[in-house]
Amino acid sequence: MAHKSGFVNIVGSPNVGKSTLMNKLVGEKLSIVTKKAQTTRHRILGIVNTDDHQVVFSDTPGVVNAAYKLHENMMSYVNSSLQDADVLLFITDTKETEMNHVETLAKIQKLEVPVICLINKMDLSDQKNMKKILDYWQAKLPNANVFPISALHGFNVDSVWECIMDNLPEGPAYFDKDAISDRPMRFFVSEIIREKIFIHCKKEIPYACQVEIEEYKVEPNITRIRALIIVERDSQKGIIIGKGGSMLKRLGREARIEIERFIEAKVFLETFVKVDKDWRASEGKLKKYGY
């Protein structure tokens, strides 16, 4: 049997379940997941290897109309994923009646590579409504394979896998066969901390935060990590720290537990907070933080 390999890129509106699907397909929590929109900011690769294939999944930020320079950078990840896909997974859900970014939908409609359209959260819809949704998206994307799925519960994900493998081109592996991502461990640690901020902080606070890992030191019996949480305002710094340091302690405690589970080692985590005014609007600062 010939070896198959390719980039299977996941795109869609914010909060439709892209990261949940990516984690389910890869079998590892690589993308952070919260109920808030625009949680994912980077393009994150998750690699699945067997002797016969290498599938390089790519999770992307939700498609948005740019309000900050950060959003423009996030959209550049989406556009690049449309250009280099061998198979495109376009994901929507049962609540979305029209993709919120018509330009991106128009690009998807013109793609020559195989497109698989996934209607997520099917467990939240009845059979009659689901048929209407399926017919709608099949009309919008007549050349696509359309599947109802539940990424959270794994329903119909096996059918998606079969469709991906049917459409994956033959070719050599792009990455080492033991790789699960192209990102370093520091990146995943910073994302775990940022996830906790999204879960526990409200309104604008999570969107104004960036996490930088200043130190990642592996010792025989413990991994020592020093993380810096960057915000845009002094008032945001106060909220992240909390009364008597309560919020920062909570974020650090929950992040440490998950980091230990992820790296399978004991962790000593220190967290600090710093103000970097209007970092989301500065091209130079965005490059500094890896966008």
N, C-alpha and C positions, 0 to 999 in steps of 0.2 A: 504493500500500500504506500502511495506517495505521501510525503510529509506535507501537512497543511499549516499555514501560518498567516496571520494578518491582524490588522487593527480593526477592532469592533468598537466604534465610538458611540457613546450614549449622549443624546441631546434632548432638550425639552424645556418647558417653562419651569420657573421656580416651584419647588415643593410638590412635584408630581411623583417623586419616588426614585429619581435617578441613582442616588447614592445607595439607597436600600437595595435596588436591583443589582448594582455593581457588587456590593458586598455578598449578595446571595449567589451570584454567578461565580465569583472568585472563591467563595467559601472562607473568606477572611474579612474582618472589619478593617478596611483600608480607608474608606471615606467616612467622615463623621456624619452623623444623622441627627437632626433635631426637627421639631415641628415648625420652626421659623424658616421663612423663605431666605434664599441667598446665603445659606450656610456654607456651601461649597464655593471657594474662591479660585482654586487652581484647577489645572487639568491633571488628574491623578490616574496613573496607570496601574492596573491590576493584571497580573500575568498568570495564565493557567497552562500548565505543561503536562503533556504525556509523551510517550515515545513517538506517537504519530502526529501530534499537532502542538502548536503554541498559539494560544489565543491571547491577544493583548487588548484587554478592555480599557477604555478610556472614559472616566467620569469627568463631566464638564460642569461649570457653573450654570445656573439657570439663565435662560435667555431673558435679558432685560433691556429696557430703554435706559441708556446711560444717564445717570444723574451726577456721578462723581467720576474723576479720572480713574479710580479703581474699577468702576463698572466698565469703562472702555477697555481696560486691560483684561477684565474677566471675559468680555465679549470676544476679544481676540483669540482666547482659547477655544471658544465655541466655533468661530470661523475657521480656525486651523483644523479643528476636528472634522469639519465638513469637507475640507480639501484633501485630507490624507486617509480617509476611511476606506477600508476594503469592504466593510459591511457597516451600515448605519442603523443603530437602534434609536428610533424616535419614540419617546415615551410621553404619553399624555395621561389623563386620568378621567374618571367618570364625571367629574365636576367641571372640567374644562370644555367649554362649547366652541372655543376658537382659540388658537394659539395667539398669545398676546404680542407676538413680534412677527408681523406679516412678512417682513423682508427675509427672515430666516426660513419661514415656511416655504416661501417662493424658491429659495435656494435648494431646499430639500426636494421640492417637486421636480427640479431640473437635474438632480443627481443621476449619474449613469451607473453607480454602484448599487448593489442590492440594498433595499430599505426594508426594515422590519418595524412596523408600527405597533406599539404595545399600549393597550388601554389598561392602565394600572388601577388598583383599588376596586376591582370588580366585585369584591365582597360587600361593597357599600352600595351596590345597585341591584335592581331587580332585572329579571330576564327580558322583559319588554323594553325597558329603557336601554339595556345593554345592546340589544339588536339595533336600535336607532343610532346609538353611538358608533357601533361597528360599521353600519352602512354609511354613516356620515364620513368617517375617516377613510373608508375604502374609496369613496367618491373623490375625496381630497387627494388621496395618494393611490391612484388606480394601479400602479405597478408594484405596490408594497404588499408584503405579507402582513396581515393584521391579526393580532392575537389579544384576547382579553386575558389579563393576568392579575395575580396578587403577589407583588414582590415581597411583601411582609410575610405572607403565609406560604410562599413558594408555589402557589397554584399555577399550573400551566407553564412553569419555568422550564420544565423538561422539554416541552414542545419548542420553546424558544431556542434551547440548546441545539436541538436537532436541526432547526432551520438555519442557525448560525453555521453549523458544521457543513450543511448542504451547500452553503454559499461561500464558505471560506476558500480562498484560492490556495493552490499548491505553492510551496516555497520553503526556504530554510528558516530556522529560528532567528529572530531578531535579537534575542537576549539569551544569557546563560540559562540553561534548563532548570537551575535551582533558584532562579530569581522570581520573586512575587511582585516586585514593583521596581521602577527606576528611581524612586525617592529614597533618601537616606533615613536612618532611624530618627534623627533629630526632627525631620519634617513631621513624622507621624506623632512624635511626642508633643510637638507644638500644636498639632491639630486636636489631640485629645484634650489639652488644656483649653483650647478655644471652644471646643464643644461644650465644656462645662460652663463657660461664660455664657454661651447661647442658651443653655438650659436654665440657668439661675438668674440671669440679669435681664432686665426688661427694656422695652422701647429701643432707643438708639444705641444703648451701651454696647451690645454685642457687635454691632456693625462698625463701631468706632475703635474696636480693639484689634490688635495684632500681637502675636506671640512669637518671641525670638528666644532660641535656646543659646544661652551664652556659654554654657559648659555642659559637656556630656562625657563623663569620665567613668570608664568601666574598671572596677577594682575586683579582686578575687571573690569577695563576698557581698558586694553591693555596687550599684550603679548610681553615681552622684550626678544630679542634674540641677542646673541653675537656670531658671526661666524668667524672662522679662516680659511683662504684659504692658504693651504700649497703648496709650489712649490719646485723645485729642484735646481734652480739657482737664483742668484741675478738679472740676466738679465730678467728672467721670472717674478720676483717680480715687476720689473719696468714696464713691459708690462701690468700686471694685474692692477697695480695702475693707469697707464696712465698719460698723461700730466696734471699736476695740479690735479691729482686724478680723472680725467674724466671717465676712464674705471671702476674703482672701484665704483664710484657713480652710473654709469649706471647699472652695475651688481646688486648693492644693491637695486636700485629703482625698477627694473623689478622683481627681486626676491621677494621683499616685497609685491608687488601687488599680485603675484601669491600665496604667503604664506597666505596672508589675505583671499584670495578666498578659499584656501584649508582648513584652520582651522576655517574659518567663524568668525574671530575676528580681531580687529585692532592690528597692529604689529609695534613695534619700532625695527628696525634691524640695528645693527652695524657690519661692516665687517672689518677685518684686514688681512694682508698678512705676512706669515712667510716662511723663507727658511729652508727646511730640506733636506740636500743634498742626492741625489740618493735614496730617500725613496722607489722607486719602485723596487729596486734591493736588498733590505734588508728584510730578513724574519722577523727579530725582529720588524722593523718599520711597516711592513705590518700587523703583529698581533696587534700592537699598534693601527692601524687605522681600525681594524675590518675585515681584510681579512684572 
